[in-house]
Each structure stands twice: as C-alpha cells, then as structure tokens.
Amino acid sequence: MSAPRPLTADPAPYDDPLHDEPGPGAARCLGLYAKLAAGVSVVTARGEDGPLGMTVSAVTSLSARPPLLLACLRDGSRTLAAVRARGAFAIHLLREEQHDLAGRFASPTTPAAQRFAGTDTRQVLGVPVIAGALAWSVCLVADIRGYGDHHLVVGQVAAVHVGGGRPLLWHERRFRSLRELVPEGGG
C-alpha cells in the first residue's frame, strides 16, 4: 500500500508529465509564476535559414564585471538551438508599445519569417537586432545549462544600446504597462 499524497499537493492527472514530481502540481506552480511581474524581451539569433526569435519574460542581469545577462529559453526551441550553434544572441527589452511584436514572437504557430515581417532588423556582430526596442544587447554565449523544461543561457555582453521609453511588462498572463506610484520629486 502506498502512502497517501500530502494534502498540500494538487492531485495530478495521469497525462501530466510532472505527475511523479514531488511538491505541488504544475498548475499550482504556474499560478504562482503568473504572479511574478517581469519585463518582456525578445531573444534573437541567426539560424541556418535566417533570423530566429522568441519572446521571453525571464531575463536578468547577472554581473557588471564581467558584464553578463541571463535568459531562460524553452527546451527544444529553434532559437535555443541557434544560440547553441552560433554562440551569440541578442536580447531586446521591449517598450510598452511593442505588445503586438511580443505576441507575434510568442506564438508557437507563427513562422520565423512572419515574426520578423515589418520589423527594421540589422546585423550586429552577426546577430539579428530589432530596431526600436527600449534597449538591446548582443551577447556571446558564456554558458548554457538545462533545468526542467528550460535552459539558462548566460551571455557576455559584447554590444549594447539603450533607448528611451517605458518597459512592456508581463503579469497575470497579460501584457501590462508600468505606472509610477509616486510622481518624481513627490517624495
């Protein structure tokens, strides 16, 4: 006779690949993750047949010296494969007006050519860079490590551009914008 499941864990259906994992179920964890507010970014890389890219909400600064950024990319994505193959990628921090662009790069059914359609893209160090972002950085791969269904990609910053505007945010499974709680100089 097996021990009963803890009361704090969600009952997991048998078609859930995480049903044998300890702890709360995937649905509860995804509910927790939805509460995290994050900036929205697009990661691009040069693929064999042209530029590739995907929307990500897990990007963070890792170090100032040496300058390192960290991005979490979905396991099995073509963008991750291109990052591995080429050893370079770009991270674009999106402006709040770029929610349509973020949605296009997030759609798993949108082909790469359509993701880049209508964007002003140029090559920086051999990597496709999308113009008009709040900021962008071209990085050289320093490390890639798999954890669960994603890979942590650490990049050493090789080129950077910082523009103006306000960031696009992701919270509660929706795009959001930033608003000030206290006006500047309002103490």
C-alpha positions in Angstrom: 0.0 0.0 0.0 1.4 3.4 -1.0 1.4 6.4 1.3 -1.3 9.0 0.6 -0.4 12.2 -1.2 0.2 15.2 1.0 -2.9 17.5 1.4 -0.9 20.5 0.1 -0.2 18.9 -3.3 -2.6 19.1 -6.2 -3.9 15.8 -7.5 -2.1 15.3 -10.8 -3.8 13.8 -13.8 -2.0 10.9 -15.4 -1.4 12.8 -18.7 0.6 15.4 -16.8 4.3 14.7 -17.4 5.1 16.2 -14.0 2.7 13.9 -12.0 5.6 12.0 -10.4 7.5 15.1 -9.4 7.5 15.9 -5.6 5.7 19.1 -4.4 2.7 20.9 -5.7 1.4 20.2 -9.2 2.3 22.1 -12.3 -1.0 24.1 -12.4 -0.3 25.5 -8.9 3.2 26.4 -9.8 2.1 28.1 -13.0 -0.4 30.1 -10.8 2.4 31.2 -8.6 4.6 32.1 -11.7 1.7 34.2 -13.1 2.1 36.5 -10.0 5.7 37.3 -10.9 5.9 40.7 -12.8 8.6 40.7 -15.4 9.9 42.8 -18.3 9.1 41.3 -21.7 12.1 40.6 -24.0 12.6 39.1 -27.4 15.7 36.9 -27.9 17.0 36.6 -31.4 19.7 34.5 -33.0 20.9 33.7 -36.6 19.5 30.4 -37.7 20.6 28.3 -40.7 17.8 29.7 -42.8 17.6 33.2 -41.4 16.8 35.0 -38.2 15.0 33.3 -35.4 13.5 34.7 -32.2 11.2 34.1 -29.3 9.5 36.2 -26.6 10.8 35.6 -23.0 9.9 37.0 -19.7 12.8 35.6 -17.7 15.8 37.8 -18.4 18.0 39.3 -15.7 21.3 41.0 -15.2 23.9 38.6 -13.7 27.1 40.6 -13.4 28.5 44.0 -14.1 32.2 42.8 -14.3 32.3 40.9 -16.5 29.0 42.2 -18.0 26.7 39.1 -18.1 23.0 38.7 -18.8 20.9 35.6 -18.2 17.9 34.5 -20.3 15.7 31.4 -19.8 14.8 29.7 -23.1 12.3 26.9 -23.7 13.8 23.5 -24.2 13.6 22.3 -27.8 13.1 25.8 -29.3 14.7 26.6 -32.6 16.0 29.8 -31.1 17.8 27.9 -28.3 19.3 25.5 -31.0 20.6 28.6 -33.0 22.1 30.2 -29.9 23.9 26.9 -29.2 25.1 26.5 -32.8 26.2 30.2 -33.4 27.4 31.1 -29.9 25.7 34.5 -30.0 22.3 36.1 -29.4 20.6 39.4 -28.8 18.2 40.3 -26.0 15.7 43.1 -26.8 13.9 44.8 -23.9 10.6 45.8 -25.3 8.8 49.1 -24.9 5.2 49.1 -23.8 4.0 50.0 -27.3 5.5 46.7 -28.6 3.0 44.3 -27.2 2.0 43.2 -30.8 5.6 42.4 -31.6 5.9 40.4 -28.3 2.7 38.5 -29.1 4.0 37.6 -32.6 7.3 36.3 -31.3 5.5 34.4 -28.5 3.2 32.5 -30.9 4.4 28.9 -31.5 2.4 28.8 -34.8 3.9 31.9 -36.3 6.8 31.1 -38.7 10.1 32.9 -38.2 9.8 34.9 -41.4 6.4 36.3 -40.2 7.8 37.1 -36.7 10.3 39.4 -38.3 7.9 40.8 -41.0 7.6 44.6 -40.9 10.5 44.9 -38.4 13.5 47.0 -39.0 16.3 44.5 -38.4 20.0 44.9 -38.8 23.0 42.6 -38.1 25.3 43.4 -35.1 28.2 41.0 -34.7 26.3 38.6 -37.0 23.2 38.6 -34.8 19.8 40.0 -35.9 18.9 43.1 -33.9 15.4 44.6 -34.0 15.3 48.4 -34.0 13.1 50.4 -31.8 13.5 48.4 -28.6 13.8 50.1 -25.2 17.3 48.6 -25.1 19.1 45.7 -26.7 22.3 43.8 -26.1 24.3 41.3 -28.3 25.8 38.6 -26.2 28.4 35.9 -26.7 27.4 32.6 -25.0 29.3 32.0 -21.8 27.3 29.0 -20.5 24.1 27.1 -21.2 22.6 24.8 -18.6 19.3 22.8 -18.6 16.9 22.9 -15.7 13.5 21.3 -16.0 11.8 22.4 -19.3 14.0 25.4 -19.9 17.7 26.3 -20.3 19.6 29.1 -18.6 21.6 30.9 -21.2 24.4 33.2 -19.8 25.7 35.7 -22.3 28.7 38.1 -22.0 27.6 41.5 -23.3 29.5 42.4 -26.5 27.4 45.3 -27.7 24.6 47.4 -26.1 22.2 50.1 -27.0 19.9 51.9 -24.5 16.9 53.9 -25.9 14.0 55.7 -24.3 10.5 54.8 -23.3 8.8 52.6 -20.8 9.1 48.8 -20.5 6.5 46.3 -21.5 5.6 44.0 -18.6 4.1 40.5 -18.2 1.9 39.8 -15.2 -1.1 37.6 -14.6 -0.7 36.1 -18.1 -1.2 39.5 -19.8 0.9 42.4 -21.1 0.9 45.3 -18.8 2.5 48.8 -18.5 4.4 50.5 -15.7 2.9 53.3 -13.8 4.5 55.4 -11.1 3.1 55.1 -7.6 4.7 58.3 -6.5 5.4 61.1 -9.1 9.1 62.1 -9.4 10.0 64.6 -6.8 6.8 63.8 -4.9 8.7 62.1 -2.0 
